[in-house]
Amino acid sequence: YTNYKQDALDIIELAQKRQDIGAYAQGYSVLQAGGNIMEAIACIETKTSTIDKKVETLQDINFGEVYNNYVSDKGVITGFSSFDNAGIKFLNGQLIAIGADTGAGKTTFLLNIITEQLKLGNKVLMVSLEQPAREILDKLLTILSGYSEREIRDGTPPEDVIRKWYNIIQKNVFVVFKDGLNISEIKTIVKQYDKIHKLNLIAVDYWQLIQGTGDNA
């Protein structure tokens, strides 16, 4: 564990943000005071082992919680009615893997989700290991404007329409393109952009191209 001090700090900080403070705050204090990871973990486990775990049943949920009750945190709106209307949610903190055969449209599906986030004014980071930033920009403009890439290049659409969407993309979407990234490098990129822009969605395209072996794969 001594090689993963930063990872432990990240996990503890995340738990604090989710308001699981108590034990995690104590573990964090151990690390800040110069203690090692094993001491921090032992502190956390000792504290949490004394907490009674609440058993939840369906009978604990009253009718008012499920009917005519707006929940503010609905997660990521995909823009695909088959997902959104069915109540399939991409919630904050979740890691969603989209899998399909080559050429089935995984990237297009992802870009459509990103465009829906733009319409809501949300900030998105896309870490691309395959497609250059220019290609991603062209595809986003196509989806948002309704014009083809060729029409946009030829100047067919009104300039103000394309410029409007171009400005929205530039303000709210951040694309980092580099092949051969590993998990550690992606984490660093995400932290840098989230600190400045307060991201609502992070997309990686695609996982198979991430470099590394063992714990860094």
C-alpha positions as CSV (number, residue, x, y, z in Angstrom):
1,Y,0.0,0.0,0.0
2,T,2.9,2.4,0.5
3,N,3.1,3.0,-3.2
4,Y,-0.5,4.2,-3.4
5,K,-0.5,7.1,-0.9
6,Q,-2.0,9.5,-3.5
7,D,-4.7,7.0,-4.4
8,A,-5.7,6.6,-0.7
9,L,-5.8,10.4,-0.4
10,D,-8.1,10.6,-3.4
11,I,-10.4,8.0,-2.1
12,I,-10.6,9.6,1.3
13,E,-11.2,13.0,-0.2
14,L,-14.0,11.6,-2.3
15,A,-15.6,10.0,0.7
16,Q,-15.5,13.3,2.5
17,K,-17.2,15.1,-0.4
18,R,-20.0,12.5,-0.1
19,Q,-20.3,13.4,3.6
20,D,-19.0,10.1,4.9
21,I,-16.9,12.2,7.2
22,G,-16.3,10.7,10.7
23,A,-14.0,7.8,10.1
24,Y,-12.6,9.0,6.8
25,A,-11.7,12.4,8.3
26,Q,-9.7,10.5,11.0
27,G,-7.9,8.4,8.4
28,Y,-7.1,11.5,6.4
29,S,-5.7,13.1,9.5
30,V,-3.4,10.1,10.0
31,L,-2.0,10.6,6.5
32,Q,-1.6,14.4,6.9
33,A,0.3,13.8,10.2
34,G,2.8,11.6,8.3
35,G,1.3,8.2,9.1
36,N,1.4,5.4,6.6
37,I,-1.4,4.0,4.6
38,M,-1.9,0.9,6.7
39,E,-2.3,3.1,9.8
40,A,-4.9,5.2,8.1
41,I,-6.8,2.1,6.8
42,A,-6.7,0.6,10.3
43,C,-8.1,3.9,11.8
44,I,-10.9,3.9,9.2
45,E,-11.8,0.2,9.7
46,T,-11.8,0.6,13.5
47,K,-14.2,3.5,13.3
48,T,-16.6,2.1,10.8
49,S,-16.8,-1.3,12.4
50,T,-18.5,0.4,15.4
51,I,-21.3,1.9,13.2
52,D,-24.6,0.1,13.0
53,K,-25.5,-0.7,9.4
54,K,-29.1,0.3,8.5
55,V,-31.1,-2.4,6.9
56,E,-33.4,-1.0,4.2
57,T,-36.5,-2.7,3.0
58,L,-39.3,-1.8,0.5
59,Q,-41.6,-1.2,3.4
60,D,-39.4,1.7,4.5
61,I,-40.3,3.6,1.3
62,N,-43.6,5.5,1.4
63,F,-45.9,6.3,-1.5
64,G,-45.0,10.1,-1.5
65,E,-41.4,9.3,-2.3
66,V,-42.2,7.6,-5.6
67,Y,-45.3,9.5,-6.9
68,N,-45.3,13.1,-7.9
69,N,-42.0,13.7,-6.2
70,Y,-39.3,15.6,-8.1
71,V,-35.8,14.4,-7.4
72,S,-33.3,17.1,-8.1
73,D,-30.4,14.8,-8.8
74,K,-31.6,12.8,-11.9
75,G,-28.1,12.1,-13.1
76,V,-26.8,12.6,-16.6
77,I,-29.6,13.2,-19.2
78,T,-28.6,11.2,-22.3
79,G,-31.0,12.7,-24.8
80,F,-32.1,9.2,-25.8
81,S,-35.7,8.7,-24.8
82,S,-35.4,5.0,-24.6
83,F,-32.9,5.5,-21.7
84,D,-34.3,8.7,-20.1
85,N,-38.0,7.7,-20.1
86,A,-37.2,4.2,-18.8
87,G,-35.5,5.8,-15.8
88,I,-32.0,4.5,-16.7
89,K,-29.7,7.0,-15.0
90,F,-26.1,7.8,-15.2
91,L,-25.7,9.1,-11.6
92,N,-22.9,11.3,-10.2
93,G,-19.9,9.2,-9.2
94,Q,-20.7,6.3,-11.5
95,L,-18.3,4.8,-14.0
96,I,-20.3,3.8,-17.1
97,A,-18.7,1.5,-19.7
98,I,-20.3,1.5,-23.2
99,G,-19.5,-1.7,-25.1
100,A,-20.3,-2.7,-28.6
101,D,-18.7,-4.1,-31.8
102,T,-16.3,-2.0,-33.8
103,G,-18.2,0.5,-35.9
104,A,-21.4,0.1,-34.0
105,G,-21.5,3.7,-33.0
106,K,-20.1,3.9,-29.5
107,T,-18.4,7.3,-30.1
108,T,-21.4,8.7,-31.8
109,F,-23.6,7.6,-28.9
110,L,-21.1,9.3,-26.5
111,L,-21.0,12.5,-28.6
112,N,-24.8,12.7,-28.5
113,I,-24.8,12.5,-24.8
114,I,-22.2,15.3,-24.7
115,T,-24.4,17.5,-26.9
116,E,-27.3,17.0,-24.6
117,Q,-25.1,18.1,-21.7
118,L,-24.2,21.2,-23.7
119,K,-27.9,22.1,-24.1
120,L,-28.1,22.0,-20.3
121,G,-25.1,24.3,-19.9
122,N,-22.9,21.6,-18.4
123,K,-19.2,21.2,-18.6
124,V,-17.7,18.1,-20.2
125,L,-14.1,16.8,-20.5
126,M,-13.4,14.2,-23.2
127,V,-10.1,12.4,-23.1
128,S,-9.6,11.0,-26.6
129,L,-7.0,8.3,-27.3
130,E,-8.1,7.8,-30.9
131,Q,-9.8,10.8,-32.5
132,P,-8.1,14.2,-32.8
133,A,-9.8,17.3,-31.3
134,R,-10.7,18.7,-34.7
135,E,-12.6,15.5,-35.7
136,I,-14.6,15.7,-32.4
137,L,-15.4,19.4,-33.0
138,D,-16.6,18.6,-36.5
139,K,-18.9,15.8,-35.3
140,L,-20.3,17.9,-32.4
141,L,-21.0,20.8,-34.8
142,T,-22.8,18.4,-37.1
143,I,-25.0,16.9,-34.3
144,L,-25.9,20.3,-32.8
145,S,-26.5,22.2,-36.0
146,G,-28.1,19.5,-38.1
147,Y,-25.8,20.3,-41.0
148,S,-23.3,17.8,-42.4
149,E,-19.5,18.2,-42.1
150,R,-19.3,18.9,-45.8
151,E,-22.0,21.5,-45.7
152,I,-20.2,23.3,-42.8
153,R,-16.9,23.2,-44.6
154,D,-18.5,24.6,-47.8
155,G,-20.1,27.4,-45.9
156,T,-23.7,26.3,-46.7
157,P,-25.3,27.0,-43.3
158,P,-25.7,30.6,-42.0
159,E,-22.5,31.6,-40.3
160,D,-24.3,32.8,-37.1
161,V,-25.8,29.3,-36.6
162,I,-22.4,27.5,-36.8
163,R,-20.7,30.3,-34.8
164,K,-23.2,30.0,-32.0
165,W,-22.6,26.3,-31.6
166,Y,-18.9,26.7,-32.1
167,N,-18.8,29.2,-29.2
168,I,-20.9,26.9,-26.9
169,I,-18.6,24.0,-27.6
170,Q,-15.4,26.0,-27.0
171,K,-16.8,27.2,-23.7
172,N,-18.1,24.0,-22.3
173,V,-16.3,21.1,-23.9
174,F,-12.6,20.3,-23.2
175,V,-10.9,17.7,-25.4
176,V,-7.5,16.3,-24.6
177,F,-6.2,14.1,-27.5
178,K,-3.2,11.9,-26.9
179,D,-2.5,8.3,-27.7
180,G,-0.9,5.9,-25.2
181,L,-2.2,7.6,-22.0
182,N,-2.3,5.5,-18.8
183,I,-4.6,5.7,-15.9
184,S,-2.3,7.9,-13.8
185,E,-2.0,10.4,-16.6
186,I,-5.8,10.5,-17.2
187,K,-6.4,11.1,-13.4
188,T,-4.0,14.0,-13.5
189,I,-5.7,15.5,-16.6
190,V,-9.2,15.1,-15.0
191,K,-8.1,16.7,-11.7
192,Q,-6.6,19.7,-13.5
193,Y,-9.7,20.4,-15.6
194,D,-12.1,19.7,-12.8
195,K,-10.3,22.1,-10.5
196,I,-10.7,24.9,-13.0
197,H,-14.0,24.2,-14.7
198,K,-16.1,22.0,-12.2
199,L,-16.9,19.2,-14.7
200,N,-20.3,17.6,-14.9
201,L,-19.3,14.7,-17.1
202,I,-16.0,13.0,-18.0
203,A,-15.7,10.8,-21.1
204,V,-12.8,8.6,-22.1
205,D,-12.8,7.2,-25.7
206,Y,-11.8,4.5,-25.5
207,W,-10.6,2.2,-22.6
208,Q,-9.0,-0.4,-24.8
209,L,-6.3,2.1,-25.9
210,I,-5.2,3.0,-22.4
211,Q,-1.6,1.9,-21.8
212,G,-0.3,0.1,-18.7
213,T,0.0,-3.2,-17.0
214,G,-1.1,-4.6,-13.6
215,D,-2.5,-2.0,-11.3
216,N,-2.0,0.8,-13.8
217,A,-3.9,-0.9,-16.6
